[in-house]
Amino acid sequence: MATLTVLALLLFAGIASSSPASRISGGTEASVEKYPSIVQVEFLGTASGIWSQSCGGHILTARYVLSAAHCFHGIFYDPKNRRIRAGSSERNTGGILAYVDVEINHPTYGANDMDGDISVVRLLTSLVYSPVVQQGPIIIHGFVLPYRLPVTLAGWGATEVGGLASSQLMESSVEILDTEVCQEEYGALSIPREVTDNMICSSLLDLNAGDACPGDFGGPLYYDDILVGILSWAEGCGSNSLPAVSTRVASYTNWIIDAAV
């Protein structure tokens, strides 16, 4: 718990003193060496008996991972049907495996659409740290990131609308949008969706950039390699989509620290 607290507090100096790092604009292949805190969340098919990556996550400590609550919820959910793969750039292969002991979904999840879509996941066995398996810092509680700030998302999700998941880890550069503008866009749908203050909306920096797609959710949204969001939901993906919506980690940092003990 103390270590995680220090990691969270490190952000204040980082945001205040540094300018955004150079990022690749557009969906491009990335290496887990660049993002050693990212993990794959694999689901066991109840009918097929096959494990397959379906969500992403972020290493908090050797025993705890942060992801989206919707990846650890549902009528057929069981902890024994989830496992974590760390230390591999390739989907469904390589790295090291750890199975899920218990999920700690935020208590507000499910009460109001996708608000509170965040989960602290305890593993049955501890991850073994290496150059490609490392815990990563998270944003300090309550810290508000400015609009138009360039941030980076990473994951193994589909590379196009209706497409297959990527076999390699991908990264892309997006920017944080005004929450009120995002609320207006989603509120104008035929079936409106609510964007709350506990969420971060992000969109493409240019028309050729990448975006979050199915398979990326639960994974990280980074500012200078510090976790600021957990990819949660969107309407569509890529250039034809509305903004991607992430859980705002700063709304839950204190809860995360309390849960990851």
C-alpha positions as a printed NumPy array, in Angstrom:
array([[  0.   ,   0.   ,   0.   ],
       [  2.786,   2.451,   0.849],
       [  4.517,   1.816,  -2.461],
       [  1.316,   2.388,  -4.39 ],
       [  0.698,   5.634,  -2.517],
       [  4.147,   6.906,  -3.477],
       [  3.547,   5.989,  -7.125],
       [  0.311,   7.979,  -7.126],
       [  1.91 ,  10.999,  -5.489],
       [  4.76 ,  11.058,  -7.987],
       [  2.405,  12.347, -10.651],
       [  1.958,  15.865,  -9.27 ],
       [  5.574,  16.806,  -9.934],
       [  5.518,  15.051, -13.301],
       [  2.463,  16.889, -14.613],
       [  3.56 ,  20.231, -13.238],
       [  7.091,  20.179, -14.592],
       [  7.126,  18.217, -17.842],
       [  5.795,  18.823, -21.31 ],
       [  4.062,  16.033, -23.239],
       [  6.494,  13.453, -24.55 ],
       [  6.701,  12.817, -28.267],
       [  4.082,  10.262, -29.246],
       [  3.396,   8.347, -32.459],
       [  0.285,   9.791, -34.096],
       [ -1.774,   6.897, -35.378],
       [ -2.198,   3.248, -34.525],
       [  1.237,   1.649, -34.667],
       [  2.842,  -1.467, -33.261],
       [  4.405,  -1.067, -29.836],
       [  6.604,  -3.166, -27.608],
       [  5.8  ,  -4.228, -24.07 ],
       [  9.271,  -2.932, -23.149],
       [  7.792,   0.539, -23.62 ],
       [  4.717,  -0.27 , -21.524],
       [  5.819,  -2.882, -18.965],
       [  2.816,  -2.166, -16.731],
       [  0.26 ,  -3.214, -19.367],
       [ -1.328,  -6.674, -19.193],
       [ -3.768,  -8.765, -21.164],
       [ -6.949,  -9.977, -19.471],
       [ -7.85 , -13.365, -20.918],
       [-11.296, -14.969, -20.764],
       [-11.924, -18.72 , -20.76 ],
       [-14.613, -19.635, -23.272],
       [-17.255, -21.595, -21.384],
       [-18.14 , -23.631, -24.478],
       [-14.815, -23.764, -26.315],
       [-12.533, -24.151, -23.299],
       [-10.087, -21.777, -25.046],
       [ -8.428, -18.803, -23.358],
       [ -8.45 , -15.557, -25.357],
       [ -7.502, -11.94 , -24.647],
       [-10.6  ,  -9.769, -24.354],
       [ -9.593,  -6.82 , -22.133],
       [ -6.51 ,  -4.999, -20.922],
       [ -5.202,  -3.941, -17.546],
       [ -2.484,  -2.137, -15.615],
       [ -0.135,  -3.529, -12.951],
       [ -0.602,  -1.783,  -9.602],
       [  1.61 ,  -4.111,  -7.563],
       [  2.904,  -7.654,  -7.995],
       [ -0.404,  -8.94 ,  -6.589],
       [ -2.924,  -6.388,  -7.907],
       [ -4.031,  -5.273, -11.364],
       [ -6.373,  -2.427, -12.34 ],
       [ -8.918,  -2.944, -15.106],
       [-12.533,  -2.18 , -16.048],
       [-15.319,  -3.586, -13.881],
       [-17.27 ,  -4.754, -16.934],
       [-14.419,  -7.178, -17.693],
       [-15.044,  -8.861, -14.323],
       [-18.826,  -8.844, -14.191],
       [-21.825, -10.517, -15.788],
       [-24.171, -13.462, -15.497],
       [-21.517, -15.982, -16.556],
       [-18.587, -14.344, -14.788],
       [-16.443, -16.436, -12.466],
       [-12.921, -15.539, -11.247],
       [-11.642, -18.925, -12.407],
       [-12.508, -17.877, -15.973],
       [-10.111, -14.943, -15.948],
       [ -6.334, -14.778, -16.019],
       [ -3.656, -12.152, -16.589],
       [ -0.844, -12.332, -19.132],
       [  2.031,  -9.935, -18.461],
       [  5.302,  -9.237, -20.232],
       [  4.322, -10.027, -23.819],
       [  3.732,  -7.795, -26.837],
       [  1.966, -10.653, -28.614],
       [ -1.687, -11.423, -28.021],
       [ -2.458, -14.753, -26.312],
       [  1.131, -15.947, -26.169],
       [  4.416, -15.376, -24.339],
       [  5.095, -13.606, -21.077],
       [  3.902, -14.94 , -17.729],
       [  0.445, -15.95 , -16.489],
       [ -1.344, -15.31 , -13.207],
       [ -4.885, -16.376, -12.399],
       [ -7.519, -14.212, -10.724],
       [ -8.322, -14.673,  -7.048],
       [-11.028, -12.035,  -6.629],
       [-12.252,  -8.868,  -8.312],
       [-13.067,  -5.735,  -6.313],
       [-15.422,  -3.801,  -8.564],
       [-16.173,  -0.242,  -7.535],
       [-19.426,  -0.229,  -5.531],
       [-21.067,   2.319,  -7.847],
       [-20.581,   0.207, -10.969],
       [-23.874,  -0.812, -12.536],
       [-25.933,   1.777, -10.681],
       [-25.684,   4.432, -13.397],
       [-24.83 ,   3.166, -16.893],
       [-20.997,   2.831, -17.044],
       [-20.11 ,   5.113, -14.138],
       [-17.638,   3.449, -11.764],
       [-16.36 ,   1.06 , -14.442],
       [-13.157,   0.211, -12.597],
       [-11.916,  -2.891, -10.794],
       [ -8.979,  -3.741,  -8.548],
       [ -8.149,  -7.38 ,  -9.274],
       [ -6.24 ,  -9.552,  -6.803],
       [ -4.176, -12.372,  -8.288],
       [ -3.753, -15.866,  -6.884],
       [  0.027, -15.607,  -7.281],
       [  2.333, -12.622,  -7.45 ],
       [  3.765, -11.435, -10.734],
       [  7.529, -11.724, -11.059],
       [  8.983,  -8.365, -12.028],
       [ 11.385,  -8.093, -14.958],
       [ 12.263,  -5.415, -17.541],
       [  8.916,  -6.202, -19.263],
       [  6.787,  -6.708, -16.125],
       [  6.667,  -3.654, -13.862],
       [  4.166,  -1.805, -11.715],
       [  3.225,   1.612, -13.042],
       [  2.317,   4.931, -11.388],
       [ -1.239,   6.257, -11.303],
       [ -2.544,   9.795, -11.21 ],
       [ -2.978,  11.572,  -7.869],
       [ -6.531,  11.697,  -6.513],
       [ -8.586,  14.611,  -7.805],
       [ -6.   ,  15.867, -10.287],
       [ -7.723,  17.437, -13.32 ],
       [ -5.977,  17.063, -16.656],
       [ -6.388,  19.949, -19.106],
       [ -8.412,  19.592, -22.285],
       [ -6.479,  19.074, -25.541],
       [ -3.714,  17.308, -23.628],
       [ -2.122,  14.574, -25.801],
       [ -2.451,  11.154, -24.175],
       [ -1.721,   7.63 , -25.355],
       [ -3.846,   4.511, -25.422],
       [ -2.479,   1.014, -25.883],
       [ -3.969,  -2.437, -26.341],
       [ -4.663,  -5.456, -28.501],
       [ -8.116,  -4.424, -29.714],
       [ -9.527,  -4.569, -33.228],
       [ -7.657,  -2.487, -35.78 ],
       [-10.821,  -1.482, -37.664],
       [-14.593,  -1.464, -37.207],
       [-15.769,  -5.067, -37.162],
       [-12.199,  -6.298, -37.589],
       [-10.174,  -8.894, -35.763],
       [ -8.158,  -8.19 , -32.659],
       [ -4.55 ,  -7.188, -33.215],
       [ -1.961,  -9.927, -32.785],
       [  0.522,  -7.294, -31.578],
       [  0.328,  -4.568, -28.959],
       [ -0.673,  -1.264, -30.57 ],
       [ -0.448,   2.329, -29.409],
       [ -2.022,   5.54 , -30.658],
       [ -2.08 ,   9.194, -29.701],
       [ -5.35 ,  10.92 , -28.815],
       [ -6.304,  14.093, -26.974],
       [ -8.563,  14.789, -24.029],
       [-11.863,  16.444, -24.949],
       [-14.127,  18.844, -23.098],
       [-16.492,  16.707, -21.026],
       [-19.499,  18.926, -21.728],
       [-18.969,  18.646, -25.494],
       [-18.67 ,  14.881, -25.151],
       [-21.872,  14.787, -23.072],
       [-23.692,  16.678, -25.819],
       [-22.527,  14.247, -28.508],
       [-23.607,  11.163, -26.594],
       [-26.79 ,  12.832, -25.376],
       [-27.839,  13.406, -29.   ],
       [-27.926,   9.682, -29.83 ],
       [-31.304,   8.062, -30.49 ],
       [-30.663,   6.171, -27.257],
       [-28.706,   8.74 , -25.222],
       [-25.754,   7.669, -23.122],
       [-24.533,   9.535, -20.072],
       [-20.997,  10.873, -19.758],
       [-20.246,  11.724, -16.127],
       [-17.515,  13.75 , -14.459],
       [-15.892,  10.42 , -13.516],
       [-15.074,   9.814, -17.165],
       [-12.503,  11.114, -19.667],
       [-13.416,  11.527, -23.323],
       [-10.656,  11.304, -25.894],
       [-10.53 ,  11.552, -29.647],
       [ -8.151,  11.333, -32.561],
       [ -5.405,  13.873, -33.037],
       [ -5.806,  13.573, -36.82 ],
       [ -7.843,  11.581, -39.324],
       [ -5.146,   8.928, -39.687],
       [ -4.727,   8.319, -35.978],
       [ -5.775,   5.218, -34.085],
       [ -8.544,   4.901, -31.551],
       [ -9.933,   2.489, -28.935],
       [-11.801,  -0.534, -30.282],
       [-13.297,  -3.713, -28.778],
       [-10.535,  -5.622, -27.007],
       [ -8.823,  -2.438, -25.807],
       [-11.283,  -1.812, -22.978],
       [ -9.963,  -2.257, -19.469],
       [ -6.585,  -1.151, -20.778],
       [ -4.632,   2.012, -20.045],
       [ -4.854,   5.626, -21.073],
       [ -1.443,   7.162, -20.328],
       [  0.033,  10.594, -19.9  ],
       [  3.827,  10.281, -19.978],
       [  3.489,   6.592, -19.008],
       [  1.393,   7.477, -15.947],
       [ -2.06 ,   5.904, -15.815],
       [ -4.806,   8.526, -16.063],
       [ -7.672,   6.468, -17.497],
       [ -9.07 ,   2.97 , -17.935],
       [-10.649,   2.493, -21.372],
       [-14.33 ,   1.825, -20.744],
       [-16.697,   2.236, -23.711],
       [-17.4  ,   3.954, -27.033],
       [-19.816,   4.016, -29.931],
       [-17.919,   2.559, -32.893],
       [-14.157,   2.795, -33.218],
       [-11.612,   4.545, -35.4  ],
       [-12.346,   7.622, -37.469],
       [-16.085,   6.825, -37.691],
       [-16.617,   6.712, -33.94 ],
       [-17.779,   9.082, -31.286],
       [-15.119,   9.846, -28.66 ],
       [-13.751,   6.941, -26.666],
       [-14.692,   7.128, -22.991],
       [-12.349,   6.089, -20.178],
       [-12.892,   5.852, -16.456],
       [-11.183,   8.855, -14.871],
       [ -8.644,   7.227, -12.537],
       [ -8.2  ,  10.446, -10.531],
       [-11.77 ,  10.057,  -9.288],
       [-10.859,   6.72 ,  -7.702],
       [ -7.179,   6.896,  -6.694],
       [ -7.849,   6.862,  -2.955],
       [-10.253,   3.931,  -3.357],
       [ -7.686,   2.054,  -5.475],
       [ -4.994,   2.513,  -2.834],
       [ -7.344,   1.325,  -0.083],
       [ -8.389,  -1.726,  -2.122],
       [ -4.904,  -2.813,  -3.18 ],
       [ -3.675,  -3.905,   0.263]])
